[in-house]
């Protein structure tokens, strides 16, 4: 409902701030404050230092950040390819076939991610496809977890497409492949970029399934954060968490610029 009165707008903004600040802003501010603190024994932190960020951006933490970026980008690209292609295929199916694909792709979301990790571990720990102990099993698990979101995003956008564009191109003699690459995909580009950003963000923060699968030489940043806090290094873990948030936000901002230009086109 649209609110036009000044009092109503103030009430809505007041309610929004009342919910946003304690639920979202304060926890993030606490993490940022802890990342530059040397001690926190009272209500507020004491001491200011940047040593935690020096540790969070070098050595094993920097390697873990690179690992998370490679994993997230790889999983997002594969999920976008598989989920987007399946969504386009589902759009041409009958209701029963589309429902089957919907259930198939949403199944990993319907169960806990640790169950997905266990399933991938059991399935790929023996020949003929032996991935256990390699980076590929982590990338595969992340792909399974985020493909559902790519599928749903592209499927919803494909359902809203006006079929007149495809019909006009086909009436002019365009082949189905030409219609797909030059008509349909450009119209879906904003949804594709949005799905890629969502998949990337989810993969960057995934922990449950990763904890069951990661080998020692392929440790993503969330695992690094968990290990630091488990050892009692809360301030270092907070700094690594800020680095994770900042990196994810920077990538999402870049993706949003691509999405904006795609929407303008």
C-alpha positions in Angstrom: 0.0 0.0 0.0 1.3 3.4 -1.0 1.4 6.0 1.9 1.0 9.6 0.8 0.7 11.5 4.2 3.8 12.8 5.9 2.9 11.3 9.2 2.4 7.9 7.6 5.8 8.1 5.8 7.5 9.0 9.1 5.8 6.1 10.8 6.9 3.6 8.1 10.5 4.9 8.2 10.5 4.8 11.9 9.3 1.2 12.0 11.9 0.3 9.3 14.7 1.8 11.4 13.4 0.2 14.5 13.6 -3.3 12.9 16.7 -2.7 10.7 19.1 -1.2 13.2 18.9 -3.9 16.0 18.5 -6.9 13.6 20.9 -6.0 10.8 23.0 -2.9 11.4 24.1 -3.5 15.0 25.5 -7.1 14.4 27.5 -5.8 11.4 28.8 -2.8 13.4 29.8 -5.1 16.2 31.8 -7.3 13.8 33.5 -4.2 12.3 34.3 -2.8 15.8 35.7 -6.1 17.0 38.0 -6.3 13.9 39.9 -3.2 14.9 39.9 -3.8 18.7 42.5 -5.2 21.0 40.2 -5.9 24.0 36.5 -6.1 24.7 35.8 -6.7 28.3 33.0 -4.2 28.9 30.1 -2.8 26.9 32.4 -1.3 24.3 35.7 -2.4 22.8 39.0 -0.8 23.8 42.1 -0.2 21.9 42.4 0.3 18.1 44.7 -1.8 15.9 45.0 -2.8 12.3 47.0 -5.9 13.0 44.0 -8.1 12.6 43.5 -6.9 9.1 47.2 -7.5 8.3 46.7 -11.1 9.3 43.4 -11.3 7.4 44.9 -10.1 4.1 48.1 -12.2 4.1 49.3 -15.8 4.4 46.7 -18.5 4.7 43.8 -16.0 5.0 44.7 -14.5 1.6 44.9 -18.0 0.1 41.5 -18.8 1.6 40.0 -15.7 0.1 41.4 -16.7 -3.3 40.0 -20.2 -2.8 36.5 -18.8 -2.0 36.6 -16.5 -5.0 37.6 -19.3 -7.4 35.0 -21.6 -5.9 32.2 -19.0 -5.9 32.9 -17.9 -9.5 33.2 -21.5 -10.8 30.0 -22.6 -9.0 28.1 -19.6 -10.1 29.0 -20.0 -13.8 28.2 -23.7 -13.9 24.9 -23.1 -11.9 24.0 -20.3 -14.3 24.6 -22.5 -17.3 22.8 -25.5 -16.0 20.0 -23.8 -14.2 19.4 -21.2 -17.0 19.4 -23.9 -19.7 17.0 -26.0 -17.6 14.7 -23.0 -17.0 14.5 -22.3 -20.7 13.8 -25.9 -21.4 11.1 -26.1 -18.7 9.4 -23.1 -20.3 8.6 -25.2 -23.4 7.3 -28.2 -21.4 3.8 -29.1 -20.3 2.7 -28.4 -16.8 3.6 -31.9 -15.5 7.2 -31.8 -17.0 7.7 -28.3 -15.6 6.6 -29.3 -12.1 9.0 -32.3 -12.2 11.9 -30.0 -13.1 10.9 -27.5 -10.4 10.9 -30.2 -7.8 14.2 -31.6 -9.1 16.1 -28.3 -8.9 14.5 -27.1 -5.6 15.3 -30.4 -3.8 18.8 -29.3 -2.6 17.2 -26.2 -1.1 14.5 -28.2 0.7 17.0 -30.2 2.7 19.8 -28.9 5.0 23.1 -28.1 3.2 24.9 -30.5 5.5 22.8 -33.3 4.0 23.8 -32.2 0.5 27.4 -32.2 1.6 27.1 -35.7 3.0 25.3 -36.9 -0.2 28.1 -35.5 -2.4 30.8 -37.0 -0.1 29.2 -40.5 -0.3 28.5 -40.3 -4.0 32.0 -39.2 -5.1 34.3 -41.0 -2.6 34.6 -44.1 -4.8 35.3 -44.9 -8.4 34.4 -44.4 -11.2 34.2 -40.7 -10.2 36.5 -40.1 -7.3 36.5 -36.5 -6.2 37.0 -36.8 -2.5 40.1 -35.0 -1.3 40.1 -32.6 -4.3 38.9 -29.1 -4.8 36.4 -30.3 -7.4 34.2 -31.9 -4.7 33.8 -28.5 -3.0 33.0 -26.7 -6.2 30.5 -29.4 -7.1 28.7 -29.1 -3.7 28.5 -25.4 -4.0 27.1 -25.8 -7.6 24.4 -28.2 -6.4 23.4 -25.7 -3.6 23.2 -22.6 -5.7 21.8 -24.0 -9.0 18.3 -23.9 -7.6 18.4 -20.1 -7.3 19.7 -19.7 -10.8 16.9 -22.0 -12.1 14.2 -20.1 -10.2 15.4 -16.7 -11.2 15.6 -17.5 -14.9 12.4 -19.5 -14.9 10.5 -16.6 -13.4 11.9 -14.2 -16.0 11.3 -16.5 -18.9 7.6 -16.8 -17.8 7.2 -13.0 -18.1 8.8 -12.7 -21.5 6.4 -11.5 -24.2 6.3 -14.2 -26.9 5.7 -11.6 -29.6 9.4 -11.0 -29.9 10.2 -14.6 -30.6 7.2 -14.9 -32.9 8.3 -11.8 -34.9 11.8 -13.1 -35.3 10.6 -16.5 -36.4 8.2 -15.0 -38.9 11.1 -13.2 -40.5 12.9 -16.5 -41.0 15.2 -16.6 -38.0 16.4 -20.0 -36.9 15.5 -21.2 -33.3 19.2 -20.9 -32.4 19.3 -17.3 -33.7 16.1 -16.5 -31.8 17.7 -17.9 -28.6 21.0 -16.1 -28.8 19.9 -12.8 -30.3 16.4 -12.3 -28.9 15.7 -14.4 -25.9 19.0 -14.3 -24.0 19.5 -10.5 -24.4 16.0 -10.0 -22.9 16.9 -12.4 -20.0 20.3 -10.8 -19.4 19.2 -8.7 -16.4 17.8 -11.8 -14.7 20.9 -13.8 -15.6 23.2 -11.3 -14.0 20.9 -11.1 -10.9 21.0 -14.9 -10.6 24.8 -14.9 -11.0 25.2 -12.3 -8.2 22.9 -14.3 -5.9 24.7 -17.6 -6.6 28.1 -15.9 -5.9 26.9 -14.4 -2.6 25.5 -17.7 -1.4 28.6 -19.6 -2.4 30.9 -17.1 -0.7 29.1 -17.6 2.7 28.5 -21.4 2.5 29.9 -23.3 5.4 27.9 -26.4 6.4 28.5 -28.6 3.4 32.0 -27.2 2.9 33.1 -28.3 6.4 32.4 -31.9 5.4 34.2 -31.8 2.1 37.2 -29.4 1.9 40.7 -30.8 1.6 43.6 -29.2 3.5 44.8 -27.4 0.4 41.4 -25.9 -0.6 40.1 -24.1 2.5 37.5 -21.4 1.7 37.3 -18.3 3.8 34.2 -19.2 5.9 36.1 -22.3 7.1 39.0 -20.0 8.0 36.6 -17.8 10.0 35.2 -20.7 11.9 38.6 -22.1 12.7 39.8 -18.7 14.0 36.9 -18.2 16.3 37.0 -21.8 17.4 40.6 -21.3 18.6 39.5 -18.2 20.5 40.9 -15.6 18.0 37.6 -13.7 17.8 39.2 -10.4 16.7 41.1 -12.0 13.9 38.0 -13.9 12.9 36.0 -10.7 12.8 38.6 -9.0 10.6 38.5 -12.0 8.2 34.7 -11.8 8.2 34.8 -8.1 7.3 37.2 -8.9 4.4 34.7 -11.6 3.3 31.8 -9.1 3.4 33.7 -6.4 1.6 34.9 -8.7 -1.2 31.3 -10.0 -1.7 29.8 -6.5 -1.7 32.4 -5.3 -4.3 31.6 -8.2 -6.6 27.9 -7.7 -6.2 28.3 -4.0 -7.0 30.1 -4.9 -10.2 27.4 -7.3 -11.1 24.7 -4.7 -10.4 26.4 -2.3 -12.8 26.2 -5.0 -15.5 22.6 -5.7 -14.6 21.8 -1.9 -14.8 23.3 -1.6 -18.3 21.5 -4.8 -19.4 18.2 -3.4 -18.2 18.9 -0.2 -20.0 19.5 -2.0 -23.2 
